[in-house]
Amino acid sequence: MSKDSSGTGRPPKHPSEARSPGGAAPSASPEPSASTEASPASRWVVNSYVGLLNVAAFSIILVGGFSRGMDLRWGSIAMLTALAALGASMRERELGPHVGVSFGTVILAASLPLAGPIGAAIVGYVSHIVGARNSRSRARLFNAGMTACLGAGGGLVYRLCGGESPLDPDATAMALLLGVAAPMVVGYAAMTLLNVTLVAVMARLAGGMSFSQVFGRTIRGLGWGYVTHAVVAFLFVVLWVPAKVGMFSAALVLLPLLIAQWTLSRDTYERRSHTRTVSTLVAALEAANPYSVGHSARVAELCRRMAPRLGITGSTAEELHFAALLHDIGMVAVPPQAPRASGPVDVGFLVAMSEHPQAGVRMLQDIDFLANALPGILHHHERLDGKGYPAGLRGEEIPWFARVIAVADAFDSLTTTRSYRDPLDQAAALRQLRGRVGTHLDGEVVGALADALAARAWEPTLIHEDLRSALGDVHDHDDPLVSDQYAQWSPDADHAAPGQQVQAAVRQGEIDGTVR
């Protein structure tokens, strides 16, 4: 099914929410990415997966709870569940790409020795059902069922590693290290691996993403976060039983985590504010230029797919995302596109279009969080042969973001209906891009796009006939053929002056033009 051009310019959402037993491994809400529309069949598969997790969670709790000889410590379970629910209610999402922080993860780890496998499953399930805020019912059920399975699985591994439960109040330091700390770390690592696996399955079912890529990328991003959580949970356990502090150990251990989470929540609010600002700017562009509706979001999605293959991760990937969404914002300030004439594009059109990158930078230069995105916005129409605009940069002089956006920009133009041609399919568009390596486009970036599209195909974007008629017969300035015509045109001194001024500003350091 081809994508429709009526999509919005809102930043694409990834199919994952962010809750992390390992500090970086996410749990996922079953929502498809913006670049794909979930079919009834895929929704049925996702709902079945969520239901299966909940059936597994209930089976574990019911079978384990009624098993003979199973000693459920209800006092500890109730207290731990209340604390974990508090953590779930205060959890902030969007702390980074698919990353969240919550002291509920520490409580889940502490539940392994304090409540046992079944108790940990109860803590995980009930806390997410009761404590989760602002979550859709399906996402809440998914996270609850998954967390119950994590608690049961981690608790079982803890027991298999010789972990003590219940704890001996008179245990020595060595006994605590060997009988509690070491099994807790192993059990928590098992929980993290299971978490990543279940999330990768959800990403595959909901968004069509590659299981191996999601799994590998998340594992590589874990760092030492899961070990830190296990260590804090161990201190919590020691204070609870051997030190005989009991439930008051929560204040001693978790209060510092609450303060840290409050600090992170301020960063989260700022990040959400940034996203709203960018979304508003994109909406303004699309209102002023209906021909561009959906283009910014599609270019941003293509850049998102290429980013990990180009070593662009973390906050740098977020900066690329903003640059891709806003790369054409200057179109608001330039004259509308001229009617298409037979033969080459006229000079007036080329002059008008060559001004929009600078216009965009002038609009955005006072927005601090977009500072690192500006070089990509300013130079996304440069060419490797130096015949682009606005500064005529060559090869490695062109900022890295600009080279990435240029490839995504050209690909989306080729695969979108235009008044003078039908959209190309993925293979034909890639052939055209490969033919431009070294003159117009960066070969490494084109290769990254080909790899990304091999993992998940891209469908052409069709513009319906009624919309095409309303828009008229217009040029697409992103069409690679227009770039070629600009390269063949030699501007006179008056027309060249703005580009020369921008190039001078880049070289003087007024605008960051550094590469990578």
N, C-alpha and C positions, 0 to 999 in steps of 0.2 A: 504494500500500500504506500503510495506517495504521500509525502507530507504536504499539508496545506499551508499557504502563505499567510493565513489569518492568525498565526500564532502571535503571542505578545512578545515584547522585548524584555520581559522579566528575566533575571538571572536564572539559569537552569538549576533545578534542585537535583541533588544526588539522591539515590534511593535509600540513603541511610540516615537514621538519627544517630545521636552520639551518646551512648552510655558505655562505659568501658570498665569492666572488671580489671583489665590490665593497665588502665590509665591511657591506653591508646587504641585498644581493640574495640571497635564499635558494636553496639547492638543496632539492629536495623528496623525501621518501620517499613512495612510493605507497600511502598509507594514507587511507581515507575518514574524514571527520569523524564525530564521535560522533552527530551529528544525522541521519546518513544511513547506511543499511546497504547495503554494496556487494552488488549482485546478481552471480550468476555471469557474466552478460554483461559487466558493468562490470569485473569482475576480469579477464576475458579481454582486454578493451580495454586495461587498464592493463598487463597482462603483455606484450601485443603491442607497446605503446609502449616499454616497457623493453627488449624484445628488439630492436626497430628501432634504438634508440640504440646498443646493443652491436654490432649488425651494422655500423652506420655507423662506429663506433670501430675495429673490427677491419679494416674495408675501408680506412680511411684509413691505419692503421698498416702493413698488409700491402702495399697498392699503393704507398704512398709509400716504404716501406722497401726494396722491390725495384726501384724506379725507377732507371733508369740515370742516373748523375751525382748521385744523392742522397748527400750526405756526412753520415752520421750520426756525431756525435761521442759515441761510446759512453762515454768516460770522464766527460764532463760529464753525460750523461744518467743514468748510474748514480749519481753523487753527488747530482744534483738529485732523483732519484727517492727516494733514501734520506732526504733532508731533508724532502721533501714527505710521505713516509710517516710520518715522525716527527710532522709537523704534523697529519696526519689522525688519528694515534693519540692526540694530546693535545687534539684539538679538543673544546671544550665546547659542547654545545647548550643551548638554552633560556636564552641570555643575555638575551633579550628576546623579544617577539613575532616569531618567525620570523627572528631575527638571531643570527649566530654570528661568532666571530673566530678566525682561525687563521693562523699564519705560513706555512702551506702555500699560501695565496693569493698571498703575496709570491713564493714559489718558482715558482709557475706563471707569474707575470708575468715573472720573471727568465728563465724557460725560453725565452721568445720569441726573444731574441737569442742566448742561450747554447746552445740546442739546436735551434732552428728549429721549423717547424710540426709535423713528424712527431715530433721529439724531445719537444716539449711535450705532444703527444697521449699518447706513451708515459708520460711523467712523470705526467700526470693520471690515466691509467687504472690503472697499476700501483700508484701510491701509495694509491689508494682501495681497491683489492682487498686489498692487503697491510696497510695501516695502519689502516683503519677498525675501531673497537671498538664492541661493543654495538649493531651494526646488523643488521637483518634482511637476509637474502641478497638479497631483491628491492630493498631500499633501497640496499644496497651496490652492486649491479649498476647501478641507475639512476644513482647519483652517479658511479660509475666511467665509465660510457658517456658521460654528459653532460659530465664534466670533460675527457675525451679530445676530445670535439667542441669544447669551449671552447678547449682548447690549440691544436688544429689551426686553428680559425677565427681566433683571435687572432693566431697566427703568420702566417697568410696575409695578414691585414690589415697586420700589421707589415711584411711584405715588400712589399706593394703600396704602402705609404707610403714606400718607399725605405729601410727599416731595414737596417742592416748586420748581416750574419751570415755567416761569423764576424767577430768584431770585430778591428780593427786595434790591436795593442798600443801603437802610437805615435800614436794619434789625438789631435788637439788638443781642447781643451775645446769649441770651437765645433762641431767635427765630431761630438763625442759628443752635444751637445745636439740638433743637427739630424738626425744619422743614427741616434741610438739613443733619446734621451729622448722626443722628439716622437712618433716612430712607436710607441714603447712605450705612451704614454698613449692614443693612438688605438686601438691593438690591444687594450689592456686594456678600454677603453670598449666595443669591439665584443664582447669576451668577456662583459662584464656584461650588455649588451642581450640576447645570445643566452641567457645564464643565466636572466634574468628571463622570456624568452619560453618556454623549455622548462619552467620551473617553473609558469608560468601554464597551460600545456597540461596538465601533470600535475594541477594543482589542479582544472581543469575535468573531467578524466577520472575522477579518484579521488573528488573530493568534490562534484562538480556546481556548483562555484563559477564565477562569471562570469570569463571570460578577461580581458576589458577591465578589470574592477575590480581583479583581482589584479595585472595588469600595471601599471596606473596607480598603484595604491597603493604597490607596491614601488618603482617608479621615483621617486615623490615622496619616498619615505623614504630614498633613497640618500645624499643629502647629498654631502659631499666625501670620503667614505671611500674610494671607488675611486681617486681621484686620489692620496690619501696612500699607498695600497698601491703604486701605480705608481711614485711617487717613491722609496719605500724599496727597491723592486725595482731601480730604476735605480742607486742607490748600491751595491747588492749587485753588480750587473753591473760597474760601474766598478772596484770593489775587486778583483773576480775576475780581469779581464783587463788593462785599462790600468795599474792600480796593481800588478799582478803579485802580489797577495796569494793568489790561488787559492782553494782550498776553505776556507782559514782566514777568509775574508771572512764566512763564515756566523757565526762566533763574534762578530765585530765588529758585524754588522748585526742578526742574529737573536736574540742573547742578550737585548737590551732588550725585544724582542717576547715572548720567552718569559716574562720577568718580568711584563710587562703581562698576559699570558694567565693566569699563575698567580694574579694578583690578581683577574682576572675570574672565575676558577674558584671562588674563595671566595664571590663574589656568587651564582654559579650554584647552589652548594650551599645557600646560604641561601634562594634562591628555591624550590628543590625542597623544602626543609624546610617552607616556607610552604604549598606545594601539598599536601603530605602532611597538614599540620595541618588545612587546610580540608576535605580529603577525609574525614578522620576525624570531624570535626564533622558533616558532612552525613550520613555513615553512621549516626551516633548519632541524628540527627533522624529518619531513615527507619526505624530500628529502633523508635523510640518511637511513630512515627505512620505506619503502613504506607500510609495513604491518600495520603501525600506522596511515595511512591517515584517517582523520576524527575522530579518537579516542579522541584526546584532546578536540576537540569542543564538542563531545557528553558528555564526562565526565563533562566539564564545564557547559553544559546545564542542566544535571541532578543535579549538585550542585546548580545551580541557582534556580531550582524548589524547592529543599529542604530548601534552606537558610531561607526564611521567617518562615517556620514551626519550625526552630531550633533557632529562635530569632536572626539570622544573617542578619543585615540590613546595609544600608548606606555604608560608606567607608570600613567597615569590610567585607561586601558582595563583594565589588570590589576586596579586597585582596584575598578572597577565590576564586574568579573567576580567578585571575592571577595564583594562586597556582594550580588550577585544569588544566588550560591550559598548564602549564609548569611542571606538576608533573613527566613526563617521559623525560624531556629534557636531562637528563644524559645518555639516550640511545645512544646519538650521540657519546659519548666517550667510550662506552664499546664494546667488540667484538660482531659481529653479532650473532643472535640466532643459536644454533646448530640444525642440523637435528633431527627430532623426531625419537627416537628408541623405540623398544617394551619394555614394562615394565616401571619402574620408570625413571624419568628424571635423567640424569647422573650428577655427582657431579660438573664437569667442568661447566655445564650450570648454576647450582645453584650458584656457586661462582661468575661467570661473572655477572649474573643478580643482585646479592646482592650488587654489587658495583655501580649500576647506580644512586641510590638516593644521595650518597655522591658526585659522579661525577657531578650531577646536581647542588648541592649546591656550589661546587667549581666554576662552571661556572657562577653562578648568585650572589655570595656573595658580589660583589663590586657594584651591582646595587641597589642604595639606596631605590627606591620605592618598591622593592621586599622584603625588609627586613622581613616584617611580614608574607610573603608567604613562607619563607624558611622552617620553622618547618613542615608545611604541605607537602612540597616537600620531605624533608628528611625522614619523618617517615610514608609515606603513605602505606608502606608494613609491618608495625608493626602489631602485633596481640594482642588481649586482654589477651591471655594466656601467653604472653611473649616470644613466639616462632617465632616471625617475625624478620625482619631485617630493618635497620643495627644495632640497639642498643639493641634489645631485651626488649623494654619497655613493661610494663604491664598496663592494665586498664586505670585509670585516668592519668597515666604518659604520655600516648600518646596524643600529641597535638590535639586540637579539629578539626582543619582543616584536619589533617591527617585522623581522623576517618571518616569525611564526604567524603573525596576523596576516601578512601578505599572502601566504600560501592558503590559509583558511578562507580569506576574502576571495581570492581567485577561484577556489574550488566551489564555494557557495554560488558565485556568479554563474559559473559554467553549468551547475546542476539546478539552476532556477529558470523558470520560463521567462523569456524576454520577448518584447514586441517583435523582434526581428529574427528570433530563432526559438526552437523548442529546447527544453533542458537536456543536457547530456546525461547519460547514465554514469555510474561511478567509474567504471573501467575506462570509458572514453575521456572523462574529465582528468583522470590520473595520467593518461597518456599525454594529454596536452600539457599538464604540469611538468612531467618528466622532460618534455621537449624544451622547456624553458629553464631548466637547471643551468646555472652558470651565467646566463644573460639577465634573466628576470628574477628567478627564484633560487633559494638556497637548497642545495641537494639534500642536506641532512634533514631539513624540515620536511621536504617532500617525501623522503623515505619514512619519516616518523608518521606522516599522515597515511601513507600506504599501509604501514603496519597496523595502525589503529583501525583503519577501515577493513582490514583483513579479519580483525577480531570481531568487529560488528559492522555490518554493511550500512551504507547511507543511501537513502532513497531520494530521488529528485523532488524538488519543491515545485508544485504546479500552481500557477496563478490562473484563476478562473477567467473565462473570457469576458464576463461582465466587468470584473475589476480591471482587466487589461484595457478595455474600451474606455473606462472612466479615467484611467491614468494617461492614456494617449500613447503615441509612438515616441518613446524616449530612449536616450542612450543610457546604458549602465556604465558608470565610470569605473566600476570594479572589473569589468570585462577585460581579460588579458589583451584582447585586440585593441582596446582603447589605450592601454598602456603602451603597446607597440606604436600606435599612431602618435602618442605624446613623445616617445623616444625618437621618432623620425622627424618631429617638428623641432626646429631650432628657434627658441624664443628670441625676440629682439631685446635690446638692453632694458627697455622699460618693463617688459614682462619678466625678465630674469631678475630684476632687482629684489623682489620679495624673497625669492629663494636664496639669493646671495646674502641677504640680511640674516635670514634664519641660520644659514651655514656659519656665518660669523659668530652668531650668538652661541651656537653649539660649541664652536672651537674655543670661545672665551669662557666657557663654563656656565653661562647664564641658563642654559638648558642642558640637562645631563644627557649626553649622547654616548655614554660608555657602552661597550659591548659586553654582554653576559655579566 
